[in-house]
Amino acid sequence: MNQSQTVNRQADNRHPATLINGHAQPLPKVISVNGSKYLTLETNNGIDTTAWPRDLIEAYARPRGPYTLENAAELLDQYSVELYNGWLVQQELTNPRERRMVANINDMLSLSARQVGFGQSLPDQLECLLSDESVIKPDGSLISWQRLDSKVIAYGAHEHSILVGCPELVIESHSPSNWCAQERRKCELYFANDAQIVWDVDEINNEIWVYYAHAPDMPLHFGLDDEIHCEPLIPGWRRRVADIFADHASAKAIAGEVAEAWRSEGIEIGRNQGFDEGMAQTLRSLLPVLARAHYGSALPETIADQLQRCTLAQLQQLQSAIEADIPLAEWLRLIPD
């Protein structure tokens, strides 16, 4: 970095002034356009300040920028931005179908990961602190409880939580505007920070490319006719790729072998207490999990007690209603008080 590119930081805790190429660079402000909030840089004394990089490739091509985890903590916590090489970069906004598809993957992985005692899935906006002090936010992830318990730290005045390093498995939604060079660079960053597997999910072509840290240049390809696996993190886990991209993935497709295990357990109970009672007990355990996974919302605290009062026929109706994708409020009204 030559002298003209030197970045100076002046001590003003939360909003430090910065000088880049001799010009003052204020931190961004939030503006509202047609009801949507955006982050933008102001001009200073008529001088057009350096714009934010369009993506991480451009961020790493620049000299190190003025932003840090400390002075950009509030922006990182409240907005869809990431921090690369000292520069803030706005994340691509995912569309509803992309979000549904990533939610399907998270639900499928989380149920099974909990069942085998590995860990759980986490949604987007998980902040991951990289070794070069960048902050990246994967679209979805699967993380072990051991890593979640040992690698999360608090930062900033409000003690926001951040993961040091990355989850074991990272999910990135692949769109035409952020593929190729940017996705390859992201994979490099994830693998350099303890990720083991990266799923690059292309919702346009309905396919998933799976990269492994031990062989990053040899990804596996899974299309609609394939079953995808999650070895070695969740041994035996399998799901149809078509179910991942389905607009209305069934509860059975989401739960997979977890539902089968609980069903077998219910049959065993049934041998002792009667088949109907065994299946009813299985559904009382399964329905809250399926509902939370399907609707993505918290359920009433009384749900377990209410389900205990349901007959097998009522429980089966509730299961069918989830698979029919009725609204949560309507589903809750089906449960007797």
Steps between C-alpha positions, in 0.01 A plus 500: 500500500655836397470822695208632293302189585561511875185481709511705821255448784432784741385408850128554525370177646179427312527715190871547429584742222723344237734640239544317170727657239488818707120536502272459799280191477195508731327182608178422312156629578168322457260641241145392422378454142141390439483354848822297469815585695839522329849581621682773313809719525466877514713749309748717688541866401389422148748213463346174392619244753614150411194282438457171674633203304241315294614162629774326694723468192512876466545541878811280503638674190513830692741616768367414845195712583404699811232273646557256785288272714513769769393806301252317277345276766159667492476485121608135489243409763204688354546483124577248225862600459827313523853621575785414265853638520379802696212577260127454550320319219122474471375142470292396204135489607355152462159454344217308674570178310869509596409555863248213493757268343768586758238460775419151365867404525537646848190317624607168346851523644403634842252226589750227417797677658308531826387137480859370479631752756722692255358850517254713307444722199514878526325747267652787303666803660722285724811717534827312452827672593779395263872488573563820299233682712244486221139411587299270274135394532408170330147446370466194722719264700532181701711530814597258775395581854865464600601779262198712589582473871873569466540743207239772563622824655335835585610827343404866502324715757188284482696173514372363171594138437732393220643162403880485480561308179224325305246221553592151384257523206416823319211556258522769232211582270638538151356774277617627158629823652739341749638182347834382361791707633313624805377153599849355459643775721232436762586130503864587558405722794271238653757221472777723638279554806413142599198426279507138380225508236342773284170447320469735201127488422385617156126565516488605134618162369377294799839351580746490791879495481667363815859605573726333758794660680724201423427522124366849419560460126295179475140591589217247487198585287141416599201557271126456539516124439767444766507441873739725688687390813670676790796271564693499725310744724167309510565138402211341314322830428343503152250733333361530149629816334153541347357536853753773584383708204130417547273799559300294751734242653299254706551445871607144417765628258628746760517252788627201298666231709419691821129440442573135419694460826219654703244291313695184587515614859125555493444149365709361786289696747197367317598142569466576869225761508309439180587607145281811496650630823851435374438698181330776696801536729727519196292777343490694827879508491533558127235766432660790694832436324337485157293812567799705613702382202219562252375835626824640641312646797482439871205296619283565807652376826187292556540300177630183671209491745249565222639216288476262794124549493473423126380168365697312236256621232549862606878460501494348152286792382760742637778315317304510173431872549874575522560306180216696337682823593207669673585825687636466854207683659256264331709197604498611864121535491475129417650410839238458776537743793 
